[in-house]
Amino acid sequence: MVGAVIAMLVVLGVAVGITLVVAVGIAGKASDRAPRVSTRLQRAARHLNGEADAPPRLEKLVREVVERVESDRVPSATTAAPQAEHATR
């Protein structure tokens, strides 16, 4: 039940964010009132459209996660020995 509430809050947050991008960031009527917000939301819109390069921090995070997952997949010598011993019986 708690998971459903959290998921719904995330969905609502995404909907509000998209509304802000459309209303302010993409030359909406409110862009004159908040130019700093407009600039940031235009940048976010470019990222969402795939027109902008990924931030270096995100690329570094993805590399670290991939390396960690790959290192967890490599079986160690201590876990492989009991499995091999069991297979010979």
JOBEL-V216110 format. One line per field, one symbol per residue. psi: psi as a letter, one per 30 degrees, with the letter a starting at -180 (. if undefined). burial: b if it has 16 or more other C-alpha atoms within 10 Angstrom, else e. A space follows every 10 residues. Layout:
BEGIN
psi = ???
burial = ???
END
This chain:
BEGIN
psi = eeeeeeeeee eeeeeeeeee eeeeeihlff fefieeeeee eeeeeeeefg fllkkeeeee eeeeeeeeee fffjkleefe eeeeeeff.
burial = eeeeeeeeee eeeeeeebeb bbbbbbeeee beeeeebbbe bbbbbeeeee eeeeeeeeee eeeeeeeeee eeeeeeeeee eeeeeeeee
END
